[in-house]
Amino acid sequence: MGRAFEKRKHTIFKRMDRLAKQFTKVGKDIVIAVKSGGSSPDSNPSLRRVLQNARAVNMPKERIDAAIKKASGEGAVNYETVIYEGYAPHGIAVLVECATDNVVRTVANIRHYFKAAGGNMGTNGSVAFMFQKQGVFRLDPEGINRDELELELIDHGLVALEEGESDKGEKQLVVRCEFNDFGSMANALEAKKLSVISSEHEFVAQTLTELPEDKANEVMEMAAALDGDDDVQNVYTNLG
């Protein structure tokens, strides 16, 4: 019974850590969106999209409102979006997307994670060419004819239509498009009155590298360490 309790407690804490990380990430996205386009979702498409994502991770309304109010006030933190590049152990390419109010601190931390794992932090452009920036929309699949939707979205920059799952195991449809077509795709989905759960961007590796399980675990441990840093928004690799 003791071991079962400890395992359950560990699972609960991991879920709480993941939620806290998601809330921190969305909170920064809210600040960045408000700073760039104002505090009204009606006139700020970026904020509207971020609030949609906040609801997708069940961020409490009072926390969302507090983030908007804080971002709108004097003395609000200014976050700079920065991408760092490099190689994890065994030659795996890594992109680290950060939102920081102190670049000196952030770059030192990121360099530490690479070095501690036996990787190498690179210069701008050293691995970015291996990734393509895509728009990603997650939809509620209820009532959607996948084949018909695929045909209708081709003219709006569709790259792929895939089946996916939420963190809770709920079925989703994942729509991917060229990032330059993000607005066109968003308008097309809105015009079709589809239930968009979340919308964001991702850096997708163009080719994947397979590794044996033990070596893949080393890369995943490094990615997890990076992802745990408060300044890190997303970590992308070309690990297959």
Residue, then its C-alpha position, 0 to 999 in steps of 0.5 A: m500500500g505504501r508504494a502504491f500511495e507513493k506512486r500515486k502521489h508522484t503522479i499527482f505532483k507530476r500533473m500539478d507541475r505540468l499544469a503550473k508550467q502550462f499556466t506560466k507559459v500561457g501567462k507569458d503569452i498573454v503578457i506578450a499579446v497584450k503588450s503588442g496589441g492591447s487588452s481587448p480580445d475583440s481587436n487583438p487576434s493574438l490575445r484572442r488566440v492565447l485566451q483560447n489556449a488558456r481555456a484549453v488548459n483549464m486556466p482559471k478565469e481569475r488568473i487570466d483576468a489578473a494576467i491581462k490586468k497586470a500586462s496592461g498596467e504600468g511597470a509590467v514585465n516585458y518579455e523578449t522571445v528568443i530561440y536557442e539552438g544546439y545539439a543534444p547528445h548523439g547529434i540530435a538537433v534541438l530548438v529551445e523557444c524562450a520568453t524572458d525578462n533577462v536574456v543574460r540569465t536565460v542564455a546562461n541557464i540554457r548553456h548549462y543544460f546543454k553542457a550538463a547533458g553532454g550536448n553543445m549549444g550552437t549559434n543562430g542558424s546552426v540547426a534551425f534549417m532542419f525545422q519548419k515553422q507550422g501553424v497548429f490547430r487542435l479541433d474537437p472531432e465531433g461531427i467532422n467528416r475528415d476527408e471532406l475537411e481535408l479537401e476544403l482546407i487544402d486551399h488554405g495552406l493545409v500541410a497535414l490533418e492528423e488524429g491526436e489526443s489531449d493530455k487527458g486522452e481525449k480525441q482531437l483532430v490536428v490541423r497543420c499549415e504553413f505558418n504564413d497561412f496561419g491567418s487564412m487557416a484560422n479564418a477558414l476554420e472560423a467560417k466553418k464554425l468548427s470547435v477549435i480547442s487551441s491554436e499555436h505554432e510549432f517547429v517541426a523537424q523535417t527529418l527524424t533521427e532514430l536512436p536506441e532506447d538508452k540513447a533516446n532517454e538521454v536526449m529526453e532527459m535533457a529536453a525535460a530539464l530544459d522544459g522545466d526552466d521557467d524561461v522556456q516555452n517550448v523545446y523541439t528536437n528531431l528525435g524520431 
